[in-house]
Amino acid sequence: MDIQNIIIQKIDLPQFIKDYAHVELVRKGNGWRCKCPIHENSVNPEAMYVDDRGGYYCFACNSGGNVINFLSDYEHISYSAATERLASMLNINLKDDAEYQDQKRLEDKFNGYKKRGLAGVDNVKQYLTEKRGFTEETIQTFELGMWDGKMTIPLLDANGRTVGMAVRQFDAKPKYMNSRNNILYDKSEFLFGLDKARRLIKNTVYVVEGYMDAISGYQMGIPTVAYCSNELHRDQIRMLNSYLRRDTTVVICPDNDEAGKKRIPRVRDYFKAISPSRQVRVVLMPDGYKDMNDLLLAGIDAQTLPTEHIDKYVARLIIEACKTIEEEYQRAEEYLKTVKSEMIRLDIIKYLAERWNKDVEDLKKYFNTVGEDSNDILSEASDITGCINDLRKIYSIGGYKTHFQQIDNCIRKVEKKQVVVIGAYSGVGKTDFAIEYMLRAICQDNMRVAFFSLEMPKGKLIERCLAKLIKCSTPEVEGYIASNDTAVQKVIAKLQNRLVVFDGNDYSMGDIQKRIELVNTKNILGGPIDMVFVDYFGYMKGTSEFEGASAAATKMKAVAKENDLIFVMLSQLNRGGNPYGEPNMQQLKLTGDLEASADVIMLLWRPGKDPNLSLEEKDQLENVTRIKIDKTRDGMYGNPVSEYYYNKATSRLEEKYLE
């Protein structure tokens, strides 16, 4: 194990940040939140997230990584200097560490080359400013220079260490040359510009071919990395993934020529094998422009160009390369078997229908009857190793709290691919509870949510969201809207790219699935949906009959698993009970399949509505909601019954504790 990993393992990062930077950390979910001590004027008490596994990230300044990265950014020192300082704190003698000394010698050697290049930068400035369009600031940021007639391009790893050197030759071939592999640099996994891009990455990262393209993207303010080779390699994808949230979209910007385009199908295969759930799109470069540097010179912001999902992009490449119509038919049939998203398949079918002058419905019927490939069927099976790896993935994600403390004490967490059923009689407040659950997920865990409001119009749904986030009564929202109060703008900013609402009527579970796929495919929320709420089961198409209700209930689990999300279904309870008595899951309306499909069942009632209560008891229980966890597939760890008070002044549910 190298010295950096030893340091990372030995230091408890949350405790280190608390003691070293003198900030208070508050437990949130599976980690900690605190004011960021790195950037100036940090006022948000939850700007920085710190996990118990030794990682951190600031959502304001984008600093992130491990304890060495933290000290480097906090003290404004190099990664190596931070390593040495932490080693000293741990009484580790680096002089006796041969591996570290070898790393240090290499870094010092390439820093020496870099320094020589910087001394001759004036000799290459005209080329960089006039031919490449780079500003003085950009040239300095990337430490470009000139030495021995060659332009020097320092190669920095993700932590900012100089691990190699590339040169651009003007009078010889090949045009670009770079260092040989060493203990710090492996070309097959190295991504140029990652040290700078990782601080800019939020929802999207651009991947380009060459050094000049990555520098151009940076100057445009775009998080951009370059693979600096013929194509993006598997190890580079793995390296990139290690710095991305799972919902970050990768946008590939290949050179706009045959050589650049023809490699995209293989890159698609790599992503399907390594990161199948990653959203990957391809820039549609306008004619006359070859790469990102051409766009910079023309004053075109690459982020304004249209992009296309890689599945559709590759479909067009394959079909347009065919020599006969019969070959097109065969290749289309083979390729569509590899496209998992129904909505992307539909987009491709529409493209084929237009190209072949065929009816879209006829092609849909045909391609939907194409049989599954036997290898695809077998790929669904997993041996014990595959199952263990899936368990590790579940543990690494860690699940998500509801952020209702008493409920979390009982169930601990809800995981992706699970179904939550919220059941109650009419008038008890299940919709309001669901909205509160949704807002806590968005605000605390940055979740992306699709809310299917089959009963309540979208305007009234957002009215409740505004009331809860502004902390005012529902009637007061009208005044905030009329005056265009800044509080409304803050709520809009908080929910933007985090919430999409469908308030159509008579949706089937298939309709919901298609809309989930469409939102993900079109990247409407900047990443895949994390949670789906459906309000409510009885308003869905076909659920008035037992067979339809049973099919819809069963399909919930499939939707949750196929889309890797938490599925929350609201449901009425059967007639014959009352809103003030404690319910049980056998009262879920129409079908026992709701009970069978659910991983967690929450049942609500309002004890204050009991007509037999005294005036004093009614007063004590006014606006009180009780919630019982009647089922949790992973077991109960605390009291299954919790109590909440609805504060009309703030529109929020407040925790009460049963005596």
N, C-alpha and C positions, 0 to 999 in steps of 0.2 A: 504494500500500500504506500502511495507517495505521501510526502509530508503534508500537502494541502488537505488530503482526505483525513489524515490523522488529526489535524487541527480542527476540521469541520466536525469530526465525530466527538472530540474531547470537549468542545464548547457548547453549552446550552444557549442557543441563540436568543430566545426570549429573555432569559436572565441576563445575558451579556448586554443586550440593548438597554434593558432597564437600568443596569448598574453603570454602564459606560456612558450612555447618552443621557441618563437621568430623565427618563420619560416613564410614565405610568402605562402599563399594558392592561387591557380589559379583555377577559375571555369572551370570545365570540365564536360560536359554532365549534369547529375543530381546530381553531387557532386563536390568535390574539390580535387585537386592534390597538393602534396607538397613533398619536400625533407623529408625523414624520420628522425626525431630528436632522435629516440630511439637507432638505431644501429650506431656504429662508422663509420666514413669515408663514409657516405652516400652522393653520388654525383648526383644520378638520381633525377632530379627535380620533377618527377612524381612517385616516388617509393611508396608513401603513398596515399591511397584513403580515403577520409573522406566524409560521406554523411550527409545530413541535418537532418536525423532522429536519429542521435546520435551514429553512428557506424563508425569504421575505420578499415583499413587493410593495412599492408605494404607487398608488393609483394616481397621484398628482405629478410626481417628478419622474416616474417610471424606473427609479432605481430598484434593483432586485438582484437576487442570487443567494449566496451563502454568507457566512460570517466574514470571510475575507473580502468579499465584494462590499459588505456593509462598512467595514473599517476603511477600505479604500475610498469609498465615496464620502463617508463622514469626515475623514481627515484630509481628503483631497490629496491622497498619495497613491503611488502605483500599486498594482496588485502584488508585485514582489515585495515592495516595502511593507505592505500590510501583512503579508505572510511572515516576514521576518519579525515584525513587531509582535504578532500573536504567538509566534514560536518562543520569543523571549518571555512573554507572559506565562507560557506553559513550561518554562525551563527546558526547552528543547534546543540542543546545540546543533545548529544547522551546518557548522563547519565540518562535523563528522558525518553529515548525510551526503553520501557520494552522488546520489541521484539528483538531489536539489542543487548541488554544486555544478553538476553537468548542465542542468537547466539554466542556471544563472550564467554560466560561461557562454552558452548559446545566445541567450538574450542579450548579454553584453556585446557579443560579436555583431549581431544584427543591428543593435542600437548604434554601434560604431559605423556600420555601412550607412545607416539612415542619416547620421550626423554629416557624413561626407556628402551625401546627396543633397541635404538641405543647404550646404554651403554653396552649391552650384545651381540653386533653384532659379536664379535670374536668367540663366541660359535657356530655360525651358518655359518661362512665363508667357512669352508671346504665343507659343503653341497652345498652352493650356487655356489662356483667356480668349484668344481669337478663334482657334480651331475647335476647341472643346466647350467654350462658353462658361468656364469655371470662374468664380469670384476669388478674390484674394483670400477671403475667409475660408472658402472651401479648400483651396490649395494648402493653406496652413493646417486646417483640420486633419487632412489626410497625409500631411507631412511629405508631400510630393517634392521631388528634387531632381538634380541632374548630376551625373558622375560618369566620367570616362565616355562621354558621348551618348550615354543612355539615360532615359528618364527612369528614376527610381520610385518604386511604389512599395512602401513598407507593408508587410503582412502582419496584422495584429490579430491575436486570437480573441475570443469573446470577452476575455478579462482585460484586454488592452495591452497584453504583452507582445513585444515584437518577436515573432517566432520564425520569420523568414523574410525574403526580399524578392520582389518581382521587378523586372526591368522591361522597358519598351525600347526596342531598337529601331532606329530610323533609317539605317543604311545597310541592314543585314536581315537575314531570315534565320529562325522564325521571328515574327514581329514581337512576340512576348515570350519571355523566359522567366522561370521562377525557381526558387531554392529546391534542392532535393529534400525528400522526407527526412525528418529528424525526430528526436524524442518529444518535441513540442509541436511539430507540424506534420500532418498527414494530408496530402492534397485531396485524397478521396473523401475526406470528411470536413475539410476546411471550407468555410464560407466567408468570403471577403466582405467586410463591412458589418459583420454581425456585432462587433463591439459597440458600434454606434446605433445600429438598427434596433437592438434589443431594448434600448431606452425610449424608442419611439413607438414600438409595437403596442397597439391596443386591439383593434378588431381585425386588422389586415396587415400582411407583410408581402412585399413584392420580391420575386426571385428573377434575376436577370442573368445574362450570360457572362459579361465581361466587367473588368475593373472600372472602365470609364462609365459604363451604364450604372453601376452601383453608386458611383460618386455623383452622377447626374441625378439619380433618384433622391439621394440625400439632400442635394441642393434644392430640390423641389419640396423638401419637407416630408418625404415618403420613406417609411422604414423599408430599406432595400438591401438585399444581400446578393452576391454573385457567386456562381459555382465555378467560374473561370476554367471551364473545360468544354468538351463537346456536348455533354449533357449532365443533368443533375443526377448524382449517384445516390445509391441507397443509404450509405453512411451519412451523406450530407442531409438527407431527409430526416434521419434519426437525430442528427445534431440539431437541426432546426426545430424539430418537435420538442426537444428538451428545453427550449426557451419560449415555447408558445403555450397559451392556454388552449384547452381542447376545443374552444369555440372560435379560435382565430382562423380566419380565412387566408389561404395561401393563393396569391395571384401570380401566375407565371407569365413573364413577358419575354417570349423567345424572339430571337432575331427574325425579322420579317423577310425570310428567304426560305428556299426549299430545305436547306441544311438545318435551319433552326426549327422548322415546323415538323420535319419528319421524325424527330426524336421525341415528340410529345406523347405518342402512344405508349412508348416504353416507360416514360415518366409516370403516366397514368397507372400502368401496371405496378410500378414501385409503390405508389401511394396506396393502391388497393391492398397490396400485401402488407405494408408497414403501418399505414394509418388509414384504415378503410372508412372511418367516420369523419375524417378531415374534409372540410369544404375546400375544393381546389377549383380555381377558375383560370381562364387564359385571356390575356388582353387581345382585343381585336385591333391590331395596329392599322392605321390608315395607310392607303397606298402612297408610296413616295417616301416613307419613313422606315428606316431599317431597325432602329433600336432606341433605347431610352435616351442616349446622348443626342440623337437626331431630334427627339421631341424637345429636349432642353434648348437646343439651338433655335428651334422654331417657336419657342415660347408656349408650347403645349403642355399642360399639366396632365401627366399620365393618369391621374386619378379621375379625370373627366372622360376618359375613353371607355367605351363599352367593354364589358367582359362577358365570357360565356363559360358555362360549366364545362369542365374538362371532358365529361362524357359526351356531350353534344359536339364539342370541338373535334374530338377524335373521330366521332361518327362521320362528320363531314369530310375529314381528311381521307378516311378509308373509302367512302363511297366515291368521292371525286377522283380517286386514283384508279378506279376500276376501268377496264377497257370495253366491257360490254354490259348491256342492261341485265343480262342473266347473271353476270358476276356480281353486279350491284345487289340483286335480289338475294343471292346466296350469302354475301358478306354481311348484309343488313340483318338477315335472320340469325347468323352466328353471333354478331356483335350485340344485338339486343338482349341475348341471354345473359350477357355480362353486366347489364345495367340494372341495378337493384331498385332504384327510385322509380316509382310508377309515373310521377310527374315528368321526370326527365325522359323516360321512355315515350311519353305522350308528345313531348316537344320534338323528339327525333322522328317520331311517326308523322307529325305534321310537316316536318321538313321533307321527308320522303314522299309524302302525298303530293306536295307541291312540285317536287322534282320529277316524279313519275306521272303526274297528272292523274292521280288516283283519288278516290273518295276516302277521306280520313276515317270514317266509320268502318269502311270495308277493311282498311289496313289494321285498325284497332282490333277488330274481330279476328283477323288472321294471326297477327303477332301474339295476341293473348292466348291462342291455341297452340303456339309453339311449345313443345314439351321441354321439361327441365332436363338439363344435362346431368348424366349420372354422376360426374365428378362434383357438380354443384350439390347434389343430394348428399353425397358422402361427406362433403365438406362441413355439413351441419353436425356431424358426429365428432365427439372429442374423447380422447383417451384421458387417463388420470392426470397426465402432465398438463393437458389443455385445461382441465377443470381446476387444477391448482393455480395455474396462471390466471384464470378468470377470478378465482378467489382473491389472489393478490391484487388484481385490478380493483375489485370491490373494496378491499381494505385501504388501498392507496387513495381512492376517491373519498372514502370515509363517510359518505352519506350526508344528508342535510337535515338540520334541525328545523322544527316548525317555528321556533322562536316564541312559542308559548311555553313558559318554563315548566308548568305542572305537567303538560302533555309530554314534553321532552324528558322529564324525570321518569315517565312511565315507558315510553317507547324508544328513547334515546335518539333515534334518527329515522328518516325515510330515505330510501335509496333509489337511484335511477332504476327504471324497469319495474317499479312497484306501482300498485294501484291503491289509492286512498278513497274510501267511500264516506261521505258525510251525509248522514240521514237525520231527518227531523220532520215534524208535522209543519204544516203551513203556518206562518206567522211567528215561528220560534226564532228565526234569524240565521238560517243556514247560509243564505247568500251573503249576508253581512260578515259572517265568520269567514267564509271563503275569500271574500275580498280582503279582509284583514290578513289572512294567511298568505295570500298572493303578494300583498304589499310588503310584508315582512320578508318574504323570499327574495323579492326584487331589491329591497333596500339593504338587507343584511348579507345576502349571498350573491347579489348581482345576477340573479336568474333571469332568463328570457322566457316570457310567458305568453301563451295563446289562451285567451278566455272566450269560450263559446257561450254567449249569453242568450239562450233560447227563449227566455221569459222576459227579461228586463231590457229595454232599449239601451244602446251603447251610451247615449248621452246621460241617462240616469245612473248607469254603472260608473261612469267617470265622475259624476257628481259625488258619489260616495267616496271614490278615491281621493278627490280633492278635499272633501271634508276631513277625511282621516289624516291626510298628509299635512294640510294646513292646521289641523287641530281646531276645527270650528264646528258648529252645528250644521246639519244639512241645509236648513233654510238660509243660512248666512252665505252659502256658496254663490248664490245669485248675485249678491252685491260685489263679491270678489271678481266674478266674471265681468259684470257690467263696468267696473272701474279698471279692468285689465291690470289688476293688482300684481305686483312683483311676486307675491307668494304663488300665484297661479303659474307664472313663468318658471318658477323654481320647480314646481311639480311637473310641468311639461318636460323640463330638462332632465329630471330624475327618471321619468317613465319613457322618454324618447329612446328608441331602439331597445326597449326592454319589454314592451307590452303591445300586443296586437289583439284587437277585439273583433269577433264575428258575432253579429246579432241576427243572423238569418233564421228562418223558420224551418222546422221539419227536417233537420239534418239527420242522416243516417250515420252509423259509425264509419262507413266507407267514405262519406262526404267529409267527415272530420279528418280521417287519415289523408285524404287528398289535399286538404287545406294545410295540414301540417307539412306535407312534402313540398307544397308550393312555396310556403313561407321559407323553408330551409333552402330549396333550390334557388329561389330568387334572392336569397340572402337579405331578406327584408329587415331582420333584426340584427344583422351583422354577424350572425352565427346561428347554430342550430337551437331549436326550442328546447328548454330545460323542463318546463312544466306546462301541463294542459289542465284547464278547469272547464267542466261542462255543467251548466246550470239550466235545466236539470234533466235527469234520466227520463221522466215521464213525458217531456216535450220532444223527445227524439222520435224520428220516423219509425213506425212499426212497433213501438213499445207498448201500445195499448192492448196488443194480443200477446199471449204467453210465449208463442214461438219466436216472435220478433224480439220480445224483451230478453229472452234467453240468449238469442244469437248476439244481440248488442252487448249484453253483459259479458259474454265470453270473449268477444272481440276486444274489449278494453285492455286485457292483459297483452294481447298480441300487439296492439298499438303502442303500449308502453315499452315493450321489449324491442320491437322493430325500430323505434325511433329514439331509444335510449333516453327516456324521459320519465318524470313522475306524472301519473295520470290521476287527476282528482275528479271524481264524479259525485254530484249532489243528487240526492234522491228523497222523495217523499216516503212517508211510512204508510202502512196499510190503514184503512179506515177502521174505526172501532176502538182506537186508543184515544188519548188526549194529550195536549201539548204540555201538561204540567206533571205527568207521571213519568217515572224513569223507564225509557224504552229498552228493547233488546233487538238484536239483529234479525231475529225471526220476523220482525215487523217490517223489514225492508220491502218496498212495494213490488208486486207482480212476480218476482222471481227469486228463487234461492241461488241462482247463478251469480247475482250480485255479491252475495255472501261468499261464494266459492272463489270468485275471481279476485276479491279484495285481499290485499296484504295487511291493510289497516282499516278498521271500521270505527268511525267516530259518530256517536249519537248525541243529539242535543235536545234539551228540554228546558222549559221555563217554570220552575216550581212556584213562582209568584202568581201564576195564573190559576192556581187551585182555588175554586169558589168556596171551599170549606175553611180557608184560612181566616184568622182574626185580622182586624185592621192593623194591629201592630205587626203581625207576621207578614201581611201584604206589603207594608211599608219597608220592612227589612229586606224583602226579596224582590222589590221592584227593580226592573231592568237587570235582574240576575239571570245568567244562562249557565246551566251545568252541562258539562261534556263528559261522556263516558267512553273510554276505549273498550269496545266490546270484542275486538279481535286485533291481534298483532301477530303476524306470522313468525317474527323473531323473538317473541316472548315479552313479558311485562316486567319492568324493573322498579315500579313504584305504584302509588295509588292510581287506579284507573279512572277515578272520578275527579274532575277539577271544576273550579267555579270562577266565573268572570262577571264583571260588572260593566254594563254599557253606559259610558259617560256621554250623555247627550250634548254636553258643552264642547267636547272634543271629538265626538263620533268614534271614539276608540274603545276597544275592549280592554279592561284593566283586570289584572290578576287579583282574585280573592282566594283566600285559603280556608278550606273547610276545617272547622274545629273538631 
